[in-house]
Amino acid sequence: MAKRGFPGMGGGFGGMNINQLMKEAKKMQADLEKSQQELGNKDFSATAGGGAIEAIVSGNKVLKSIKIKPEVVDPEDVDMLQDLILTCVNEALKKVDDAQSSEFGKYNIPGIM
């Protein structure tokens, strides 16, 4: 009796039966969900202006807090304060992106990142 599958592939998908393939896919999905949850529970912080501003974001990219040292608040230079806050928050969000790329890159699934 002839094996089913693609010609020249030894049956199945490269010799792997469909049940084994499905088992591996389910394990990968569970691992991915666990990684997403763990990353979402982490906090990422960044500072700007030599530590004058600190932003903390969650792994789900939710801004959790901003700390501003009082000596940085100058009513005559609000633009500088706004720039420092933007820089700080964007750096914290970049850290989340980097952590996601590092964590999920190991799965090598097109369309995930």
N, CA, C and O atoms as a MOPAC input file, in Angstrom:
PM7 MOZYME 1SCF
protein

 N      0.84900 1    -1.17900 1     0.00000 1
 C      0.00000 1     0.00000 1     0.00000 1
 C      0.89000 1     1.23500 1     0.00000 1
 O      1.88200 1     1.29200 1     0.72600 1
 N      0.53600 1     2.21600 1    -0.80800 1
 C      1.32600 1     3.43700 1    -0.92500 1
 C      1.09800 1     4.33300 1     0.28800 1
 O      0.00000 1     4.39500 1     0.84100 1
 N      2.16500 1     5.02500 1     0.68500 1
 C      2.04600 1     5.99300 1     1.78700 1
 C      1.37000 1     7.24200 1     1.27900 1
 O      1.55600 1     7.66200 1     0.13700 1
 N      0.58100 1     7.82200 1     2.15900 1
 C     -0.04400 1     9.09800 1     1.79000 1
 C      0.90600 1    10.23300 1     2.13800 1
 O      1.79400 1    10.08600 1     2.97800 1
 N      0.71000 1    11.34100 1     1.49300 1
 C      1.56600 1    12.49200 1     1.76400 1
 C      2.10100 1    13.04700 1     0.46900 1
 O      1.59300 1    12.74900 1    -0.61200 1
 N      3.10600 1    13.83800 1     0.58700 1
 C      3.70200 1    14.44700 1    -0.58600 1
 C      4.72400 1    13.49400 1    -1.18900 1
 O      5.45700 1    12.82600 1    -0.45900 1
 N      4.77800 1    13.42800 1    -2.51300 1
 C      5.72800 1    12.53000 1    -3.16300 1
 C      7.16100 1    12.85900 1    -2.75900 1
 O      7.56300 1    14.02100 1    -2.70400 1
 N      7.90400 1    11.82200 1    -2.48300 1
 C      9.31000 1    12.00300 1    -2.16500 1
 C      9.56700 1    12.51000 1    -0.76300 1
 O     10.70900 1    12.81800 1    -0.42300 1
 N      8.53200 1    12.60500 1     0.06100 1
 C      8.69500 1    13.15200 1     1.39600 1
 C      8.68600 1    12.05900 1     2.46900 1
 O      8.77100 1    12.36400 1     3.65900 1
 N      8.58600 1    10.81600 1     2.07000 1
 C      8.59400 1     9.75200 1     3.06200 1
 C      7.27200 1     9.66300 1     3.80200 1
 O      7.21800 1     9.12400 1     4.90700 1
 N      6.20400 1    10.18400 1     3.20800 1
 C      4.89600 1    10.15100 1     3.85300 1
 C      4.74900 1    11.30000 1     4.82700 1
 O      5.71200 1    11.68300 1     5.49000 1
 N      3.57000 1    11.84300 1     4.91500 1
 C      3.32100 1    12.93000 1     5.87100 1
 C      4.08100 1    14.18000 1     5.49800 1
 O      4.32200 1    14.45100 1     4.32200 1
 N      4.45400 1    14.93200 1     6.50200 1
 C      5.18000 1    16.18400 1     6.31300 1
 C      6.63000 1    15.96300 1     6.69700 1
 O      6.99900 1    16.07800 1     7.86500 1
 N      7.43400 1    15.65200 1     5.72600 1
 C      8.84800 1    15.43700 1     5.98700 1
 C      9.08800 1    14.24900 1     6.89800 1
 O     10.07400 1    14.22400 1     7.63400 1
 N      8.19900 1    13.25900 1     6.86100 1
 C      8.35000 1    12.08400 1     7.69200 1
 C      7.64500 1    12.20200 1     9.03800 1
 O      7.52800 1    11.20900 1     9.75400 1
 N      7.17000 1    13.40000 1     9.39900 1
 C      6.48600 1    13.60500 1    10.67300 1
 C      4.99500 1    13.36600 1    10.45800 1
 O      4.40300 1    13.94500 1     9.54700 1
 N      4.38700 1    12.52900 1    11.27600 1
 C      2.97100 1    12.28300 1    11.07800 1
 C      2.14700 1    13.46700 1    11.56400 1
 O      2.62000 1    14.28000 1    12.35800 1
 N      0.92900 1    13.55700 1    11.08800 1
 C      0.07800 1    14.71800 1    11.36900 1
 C     -0.24100 1    14.83400 1    12.85600 1
 O     -0.37900 1    15.94500 1    13.36800 1
 N     -0.35800 1    13.72300 1    13.54700 1
 C     -0.63200 1    13.77300 1    14.98600 1
 C      0.53400 1    14.39800 1    15.74000 1
 O      0.33100 1    15.20100 1    16.65200 1
 N      1.74200 1    14.03400 1    15.36400 1
 C      2.92700 1    14.61000 1    15.99900 1
 C      3.01700 1    16.10300 1    15.68800 1
 O      3.36800 1    16.90200 1    16.55600 1
 N      2.70300 1    16.47300 1    14.46000 1
 C      2.71800 1    17.87400 1    14.05600 1
 C      1.71300 1    18.69000 1    14.86900 1
 O      2.02900 1    19.79000 1    15.32200 1
 N      0.51500 1    18.15800 1    15.05300 1
 C     -0.51500 1    18.84900 1    15.84000 1
 C     -0.09800 1    18.96400 1    17.30900 1
 O     -0.34400 1    19.98500 1    17.95000 1
 N      0.52600 1    17.92600 1    17.82900 1
 C      0.99800 1    17.94300 1    19.21200 1
 C      2.04600 1    19.03700 1    19.40400 1
 O      2.01600 1    19.77200 1    20.39100 1
 N      2.96900 1    19.13500 1    18.45400 1
 C      4.00600 1    20.17300 1    18.51200 1
 C      3.39200 1    21.57100 1    18.40200 1
 O      3.82200 1    22.49300 1    19.09500 1
 N      2.39600 1    21.73100 1    17.54100 1
 C      1.74000 1    23.03300 1    17.37100 1
 C      1.02200 1    23.44200 1    18.64700 1
 O      1.07700 1    24.61000 1    19.03100 1
 N      0.35500 1    22.51500 1    19.30700 1
 C     -0.33800 1    22.82900 1    20.56500 1
 C      0.64500 1    23.20300 1    21.65700 1
 O      0.38600 1    24.11400 1    22.44300 1
 N      1.77900 1    22.50500 1    21.71300 1
 C      2.79100 1    22.83300 1    22.70800 1
 C      3.35300 1    24.22400 1    22.44300 1
 O      3.54300 1    25.01300 1    23.36900 1
 N      3.61800 1    24.52000 1    21.17400 1
 C      4.14400 1    25.83300 1    20.82100 1
 C      3.14500 1    26.93200 1    21.18800 1
 O      3.53300 1    27.98600 1    21.69100 1
 N      1.86300 1    26.68100 1    20.93600 1
 C      0.83600 1    27.66000 1    21.27600 1
 C      0.78600 1    27.88700 1    22.78600 1
 O      0.67600 1    29.02900 1    23.23200 1
 N      0.86500 1    26.82700 1    23.57000 1
 C      0.84900 1    26.95800 1    25.02800 1
 C      2.07700 1    27.71900 1    25.51300 1
 O      1.97300 1    28.57000 1    26.39600 1
 N      3.24300 1    27.41700 1    24.93700 1
 C      4.47200 1    28.11900 1    25.31100 1
 C      4.38300 1    29.60100 1    24.95300 1
 O      4.81800 1    30.45500 1    25.72500 1
 N      3.82600 1    29.90200 1    23.79400 1
 C      3.67400 1    31.28200 1    23.34700 1
 C      2.74300 1    32.05200 1    24.27600 1
 O      3.04300 1    33.18500 1    24.65200 1
 N      1.62100 1    31.45200 1    24.64700 1
 C      0.68000 1    32.10700 1    25.55600 1
 C      1.31000 1    32.35200 1    26.92000 1
 O      1.09300 1    33.40100 1    27.52700 1
 N      2.08700 1    31.39000 1    27.40300 1
 C      2.76900 1    31.54800 1    28.68900 1
 C      3.77900 1    32.69700 1    28.61200 1
 O      3.87500 1    33.50800 1    29.53300 1
 N      4.52700 1    32.76000 1    27.51200 1
 C      5.50700 1    33.83200 1    27.33100 1
 C      4.82800 1    35.19200 1    27.27000 1
 O      5.32200 1    36.15900 1    27.85000 1
 N      3.68800 1    35.27500 1    26.56600 1
 C      2.95300 1    36.53800 1    26.48000 1
 C      2.48300 1    36.98300 1    27.86200 1
 O      2.58400 1    38.16100 1    28.20700 1
 N      1.97100 1    36.04100 1    28.65100 1
 C      1.48700 1    36.37700 1    29.98600 1
 C      2.64400 1    36.83400 1    30.88300 1
 O      2.52000 1    37.82400 1    31.60300 1
 N      3.75900 1    36.11500 1    30.83600 1
 C      4.91600 1    36.49100 1    31.64500 1
 C      5.43500 1    37.86800 1    31.26000 1
 O      5.77700 1    38.67000 1    32.12900 1
 N      5.49500 1    38.14500 1    29.96900 1
 C      5.95900 1    39.44600 1    29.50900 1
 C      4.99300 1    40.54900 1    29.94600 1
 O      5.42400 1    41.63100 1    30.34700 1
 N      3.69900 1    40.27700 1    29.87000 1
 C      2.70500 1    41.25600 1    30.28800 1
 C      2.79000 1    41.60100 1    31.76100 1
 O      2.39500 1    42.69400 1    32.16800 1
 N      3.30500 1    40.67700 1    32.56600 1
 C      3.42000 1    40.90200 1    34.00700 1
 C      4.68600 1    41.65500 1    34.39600 1
 O      4.82600 1    42.08600 1    35.54100 1
 N      5.60500 1    41.81500 1    33.45300 1
 C      6.85900 1    42.51700 1    33.73900 1
 C      6.66900 1    44.02900 1    33.59300 1
 O      5.81900 1    44.50000 1    32.83800 1
 N      7.48200 1    44.76200 1    34.33400 1
 C      7.53100 1    46.21800 1    34.19600 1
 C      8.84900 1    46.60400 1    33.53900 1
 O      9.88500 1    45.98000 1    33.77100 1
 N      8.79000 1    47.64700 1    32.71500 1
 C      9.96500 1    48.16400 1    32.03000 1
 C     10.06800 1    49.64700 1    32.35800 1
 O      9.09100 1    50.38600 1    32.23200 1
 N     11.24500 1    50.07900 1    32.77600 1
 C     11.40400 1    51.48600 1    33.13000 1
 C     12.50800 1    52.11600 1    32.28900 1
 O     13.42100 1    51.44700 1    31.80300 1
 N     12.38600 1    53.40700 1    32.14400 1
 C     13.39700 1    54.19200 1    31.43200 1
 C     13.47000 1    55.55700 1    32.09500 1
 O     12.51700 1    56.01400 1    32.72700 1
 N     14.61800 1    56.19300 1    31.93900 1
 C     14.79900 1    57.53500 1    32.48500 1
 C     15.27200 1    58.47100 1    31.38700 1
 O     15.78200 1    58.04200 1    30.35200 1
 N     15.09100 1    59.74800 1    31.63700 1
 C     15.56900 1    60.78800 1    30.71900 1
 C     16.04300 1    61.96900 1    31.55100 1
 O     15.67500 1    62.12000 1    32.71600 1
 N     16.85500 1    62.78800 1    30.93700 1
 C     17.35200 1    63.96800 1    31.63300 1
 C     18.21200 1    63.62100 1    32.82700 1
 O     18.14000 1    64.27900 1    33.86500 1
 N     19.03200 1    62.58100 1    32.68200 1
 C     19.91800 1    62.19600 1    33.77800 1
 C     19.16200 1    61.68700 1    34.99400 1
 O     19.62600 1    61.84800 1    36.12300 1
 N     18.01100 1    61.07900 1    34.78000 1
 C     17.21500 1    60.54100 1    35.88300 1
 C     16.16300 1    61.50500 1    36.39700 1
 O     15.48800 1    61.22300 1    37.38700 1
 N     16.01900 1    62.64900 1    35.72600 1
 C     15.03000 1    63.64400 1    36.16600 1
 C     13.60600 1    63.15200 1    35.93200 1
 O     12.68600 1    63.52900 1    36.65900 1
 N     13.42700 1    62.30900 1    34.91400 1
 C     12.11700 1    61.74800 1    34.58000 1
 C     12.26900 1    60.23400 1    34.54700 1
 O     13.24300 1    59.71500 1    34.00200 1
 N     11.30500 1    59.52800 1    35.13000 1
 C     11.28500 1    58.07300 1    35.03500 1
 C      9.88400 1    57.64900 1    34.61600 1
 O      8.89100 1    58.12200 1    35.16800 1
 N      9.81400 1    56.74700 1    33.62900 1
 C      8.54300 1    56.18900 1    33.18000 1
 C      8.58900 1    54.68300 1    33.37400 1
 O      9.61200 1    54.04300 1    33.13300 1
 N      7.46700 1    54.12600 1    33.81100 1
 C      7.34500 1    52.67700 1    33.96000 1
 C      6.14100 1    52.23600 1    33.15100 1
 O      5.03900 1    52.76200 1    33.30600 1
 N      6.37700 1    51.24000 1    32.26600 1
 C      5.30300 1    50.67400 1    31.45500 1
 C      5.26400 1    49.16900 1    31.68800 1
 O      6.27200 1    48.55000 1    32.03000 1
 N      4.08500 1    48.59700 1    31.49700 1
 C      3.94800 1    47.14500 1    31.61900 1
 C      4.35100 1    46.50000 1    30.30800 1
 O      4.51200 1    47.17600 1    29.29200 1
 N      4.51200 1    45.19600 1    30.33900 1
 C      4.81000 1    44.43900 1    29.12800 1
 C      3.66600 1    44.46100 1    28.13500 1
 O      3.83400 1    44.07200 1    26.97900 1
 N      2.49900 1    44.91500 1    28.58200 1
 C      1.33900 1    45.08700 1    27.69800 1
 C      1.27300 1    46.50300 1    27.13700 1
 O      0.27700 1    46.89500 1    26.52900 1
 N      2.34700 1    47.26800 1    27.35000 1
 C      2.47200 1    48.64500 1    26.86400 1
 C      1.44600 1    49.58700 1    27.49100 1
 O      0.88100 1    50.44900 1    26.81900 1
 N      1.21800 1    49.40500 1    28.79000 1
 C      0.35500 1    50.30400 1    29.54100 1
 C      1.26600 1    51.16700 1    30.41600 1
 O      2.06300 1    50.64500 1    31.19600 1
 N      1.14400 1    52.47400 1    30.28300 1
 C      1.92600 1    53.39500 1    31.09100 1
 C      1.44200 1    53.30400 1    32.53000 1
 O      0.27900 1    53.59300 1    32.81100 1
 N      2.32000 1    52.90500 1    33.44200 1
 C      1.92800 1    52.69300 1    34.82900 1
 C      2.25500 1    53.89100 1    35.71700 1
 O      1.49500 1    54.21700 1    36.62900 1
 N      3.37600 1    54.53900 1    35.45100 1
 C      3.71100 1    55.71100 1    36.26500 1
 C      4.74700 1    56.57900 1    35.57000 1
 O      5.53400 1    56.12700 1    34.73900 1
 N      4.70600 1    57.84300 1    35.95100 1
 C      5.72400 1    58.80600 1    35.53900 1
 C      6.14600 1    59.54100 1    36.80200 1
 O      5.31300 1    60.06200 1    37.54400 1
 N      7.44600 1    59.57500 1    37.03100 1
 C      7.98800 1    60.30600 1    38.17100 1
 C      8.81500 1    61.46000 1    37.62200 1
 O      9.65500 1    61.27600 1    36.74100 1
 N      8.56500 1    62.65500 1    38.15600 1
 C      9.27000 1    63.85100 1    37.72000 1
 C      9.88700 1    64.50300 1    38.94800 1
 O      9.18900 1    64.81800 1    39.91200 1
 N     11.19200 1    64.70200 1    38.90700 1
 C     11.85000 1    65.39000 1    40.02600 1
 C     11.42200 1    66.85600 1    40.00900 1
 O     11.40700 1    67.49200 1    38.95600 1
 N     11.08000 1    67.38100 1    41.17000 1
 C     10.56300 1    68.76400 1    41.24000 1
 C     11.48600 1    69.81500 1    40.62300 1
 O     11.00900 1    70.80500 1    40.06800 1
 N     12.78200 1    69.61300 1    40.71400 1
 C     13.70800 1    70.62500 1    40.18400 1
 C     13.67300 1    70.73200 1    38.65900 1
 O     14.21600 1    71.68200 1    38.09400 1
 N     13.03900 1    69.76700 1    37.99100 1
 C     12.94300 1    69.80100 1    36.53100 1
 C     11.75300 1    70.64400 1    36.08000 1
 O     11.71400 1    71.10700 1    34.94000 1
 N     10.79900 1    70.84000 1    36.96000 1
 C      9.58400 1    71.56800 1    36.59800 1
 C      9.90100 1    73.07200 1    36.58500 1
 O     10.11900 1    73.69700 1    37.62400 1
 N      9.91800 1    73.61400 1    35.38300 1
 C     10.18200 1    75.04100 1    35.18500 1
 C      9.02900 1    75.59900 1    34.35600 1
 O      8.91800 1    75.29000 1    33.17000 1
 N      8.17600 1    76.41100 1    34.95900 1
 C      7.02900 1    76.95000 1    34.21900 1
 C      7.43500 1    77.74700 1    32.97400 1
 O      6.61900 1    77.94800 1    32.07500 1
 N      8.66800 1    78.19100 1    32.92100 1
 C      9.14900 1    78.95600 1    31.77800 1
 C      9.63300 1    78.04800 1    30.64400 1
 O      9.86600 1    78.51600 1    29.53000 1
 N      9.78400 1    76.74300 1    30.93100 1
 C     10.31300 1    75.83100 1    29.92600 1
 C      9.51600 1    74.52000 1    29.90100 1
 O     10.06500 1    73.43900 1    30.11900 1
 N      8.23700 1    74.63900 1    29.63700 1
 C      7.35100 1    73.47500 1    29.58000 1
 C      7.73800 1    72.57200 1    28.40600 1
 O      7.61400 1    71.35100 1    28.50300 1
 N      8.19500 1    73.14900 1    27.32100 1
 C      8.58000 1    72.35300 1    26.14300 1
 C      9.66600 1    71.33900 1    26.47400 1
 O      9.61500 1    70.19700 1    26.01700 1
 N     10.65200 1    71.75600 1    27.27000 1
 C     11.72900 1    70.84700 1    27.64500 1
 C     11.17500 1    69.68600 1    28.47500 1
 O     11.57500 1    68.54000 1    28.27100 1
 N     10.28100 1    69.96100 1    29.38700 1
 C      9.68300 1    68.92200 1    30.20900 1
 C      8.87800 1    67.94300 1    29.36000 1
 O      8.95600 1    66.73000 1    29.55400 1
 N      8.11400 1    68.47300 1    28.43300 1
 C      7.34400 1    67.61600 1    27.54200 1
 C      8.26100 1    66.71200 1    26.70700 1
 O      7.97100 1    65.52900 1    26.53100 1
 N      9.35000 1    67.26000 1    26.20100 1
 C     10.30900 1    66.47500 1    25.41300 1
 C     10.93600 1    65.36700 1    26.25500 1
 O     11.10300 1    64.24200 1    25.78200 1
 N     11.28100 1    65.68200 1    27.49100 1
 C     11.86200 1    64.67400 1    28.36900 1
 C     10.86900 1    63.54100 1    28.64000 1
 O     11.24500 1    62.36900 1    28.65200 1
 N      9.62100 1    63.89200 1    28.85400 1
 C      8.59200 1    62.87800 1    29.11600 1
 C      8.41000 1    61.98600 1    27.89000 1
 O      8.35800 1    60.76300 1    28.01500 1
 N      8.31200 1    62.59200 1    26.70900 1
 C      8.17200 1    61.80700 1    25.48300 1
 C      9.35400 1    60.86600 1    25.27400 1
 O      9.17600 1    59.69000 1    24.95700 1
 N     10.54300 1    61.38700 1    25.45300 1
 C     11.74700 1    60.57800 1    25.29200 1
 C     11.73700 1    59.39800 1    26.25800 1
 O     12.04700 1    58.27000 1    25.87600 1
 N     11.38700 1    59.66400 1    27.48600 1
 C     11.39600 1    58.64300 1    28.52000 1
 C     10.35000 1    57.55300 1    28.24600 1
 O     10.66200 1    56.36400 1    28.31400 1
 N      9.12400 1    57.95300 1    27.94000 1
 C      8.06000 1    56.98800 1    27.67800 1
 C      8.37800 1    56.16600 1    26.43300 1
 O      8.19000 1    54.94900 1    26.43100 1
 N      8.85300 1    56.81000 1    25.38700 1
 C      9.19900 1    56.08300 1    24.16100 1
 C     10.33400 1    55.08100 1    24.38700 1
 O     10.33200 1    54.00200 1    23.79500 1
 N     11.28700 1    55.42500 1    25.22700 1
 C     12.37800 1    54.50400 1    25.53200 1
 C     11.86400 1    53.29600 1    26.31400 1
 O     12.29700 1    52.17100 1    26.06500 1
 N     10.95000 1    53.51600 1    27.24900 1
 C     10.36700 1    52.39800 1    28.00000 1
 C      9.57600 1    51.48000 1    27.06300 1
 O      9.65600 1    50.25800 1    27.18300 1
 N      8.82000 1    52.05900 1    26.13800 1
 C      8.06500 1    51.25200 1    25.17400 1
 C      8.99600 1    50.48200 1    24.23100 1
 O      8.69100 1    49.35900 1    23.83100 1
 N     10.12500 1    51.09300 1    23.88200 1
 C     11.11700 1    50.40900 1    23.04500 1
 C     11.66700 1    49.18500 1    23.77600 1
 O     11.92600 1    48.15200 1    23.15800 1
 N     11.84300 1    49.30300 1    25.08000 1
 C     12.33100 1    48.16100 1    25.86200 1
 C     11.32600 1    47.00700 1    25.81200 1
 O     11.72000 1    45.84200 1    25.74800 1
 N     10.03200 1    47.32800 1    25.84100 1
 C      9.00800 1    46.28800 1    25.71600 1
 C      9.10700 1    45.63400 1    24.33800 1
 O      9.08200 1    44.40800 1    24.22800 1
 N      9.22000 1    46.45200 1    23.28800 1
 C      9.34600 1    45.91100 1    21.92300 1
 C     10.56400 1    44.99900 1    21.80000 1
 O     10.48500 1    43.92800 1    21.19900 1
 N     11.68500 1    45.42700 1    22.37000 1
 C     12.90500 1    44.61900 1    22.30900 1
 C     12.71700 1    43.29400 1    23.04200 1
 O     13.15900 1    42.24800 1    22.56700 1
 N     12.06000 1    43.34100 1    24.20000 1
 C     11.81400 1    42.11100 1    24.95900 1
 C     10.88400 1    41.17800 1    24.19200 1
 O     11.07900 1    39.96200 1    24.19200 1
 N      9.86500 1    41.75100 1    23.53300 1
 C      8.95300 1    40.93200 1    22.72600 1
 C      9.70200 1    40.28500 1    21.56500 1
 O      9.53500 1    39.09200 1    21.30800 1
 N     10.51100 1    41.04900 1    20.87500 1
 C     11.27300 1    40.50700 1    19.74700 1
 C     12.19800 1    39.39300 1    20.20700 1
 O     12.32400 1    38.36500 1    19.54200 1
 N     12.83700 1    39.60100 1    21.33400 1
 C     13.74200 1    38.59800 1    21.86600 1
 C     12.99900 1    37.33200 1    22.27100 1
 O     13.43800 1    36.22300 1    21.96500 1
 N     11.87900 1    37.49700 1    22.95500 1
 C     11.12200 1    36.35300 1    23.45800 1
 C     10.40600 1    35.60000 1    22.34900 1
 O     10.47100 1    34.37200 1    22.28500 1
 N      9.72400 1    36.32800 1    21.47600 1
 C      8.89300 1    35.67600 1    20.47700 1
 C      9.65800 1    35.33700 1    19.20400 1
 O      9.17000 1    34.56400 1    18.37900 1
 N     10.83700 1    35.89700 1    19.03600 1
 C     11.64300 1    35.58900 1    17.86400 1
 C     12.04900 1    34.13200 1    17.80600 1
 O     12.30900 1    33.59700 1    16.72800 1
 N     12.10400 1    33.48800 1    18.96100 1
 C     12.50600 1    32.08600 1    18.98000 1
 C     11.42800 1    31.17000 1    18.37600 1
 O     11.71200 1    30.02400 1    18.03000 1
 N     10.19700 1    31.67600 1    18.25200 1
 C      9.12700 1    30.86100 1    17.69400 1
 C      9.14500 1    30.86500 1    16.17000 1
 O      8.64400 1    29.93500 1    15.53900 1
 N      9.72300 1    31.91300 1    15.57500 1
 C      9.89300 1    31.98200 1    14.11800 1
 C      8.59800 1    31.68600 1    13.35800 1
 O      8.56600 1    30.85200 1    12.45300 1
 N      7.54000 1    32.38600 1    13.74700 1
 C      6.24100 1    32.22000 1    13.07200 1
 C      5.94900 1    33.50800 1    12.31800 1
 O      5.84700 1    34.56600 1    12.93800 1
 N      5.81200 1    33.44800 1    10.99800 1
 C      5.52700 1    34.65300 1    10.23000 1
 C      4.23800 1    35.30900 1    10.69700 1
 O      3.23800 1    34.63200 1    10.93900 1
 N      4.26700 1    36.63200 1    10.82300 1
 C      3.07100 1    37.37500 1    11.20200 1
 C      2.92800 1    37.60700 1    12.68800 1
 O      2.05300 1    38.37100 1    13.09500 1
 N      3.76000 1    36.97500 1    13.53000 1
 C      3.64900 1    37.17100 1    14.97600 1
 C      4.20000 1    38.54800 1    15.35000 1
 O      3.59000 1    39.26400 1    16.14400 1
 N      5.32700 1    38.91600 1    14.79300 1
 C      5.95400 1    40.20100 1    15.14600 1
 C      6.09400 1    41.03800 1    13.89700 1
 O      6.59700 1    42.16000 1    13.95900 1

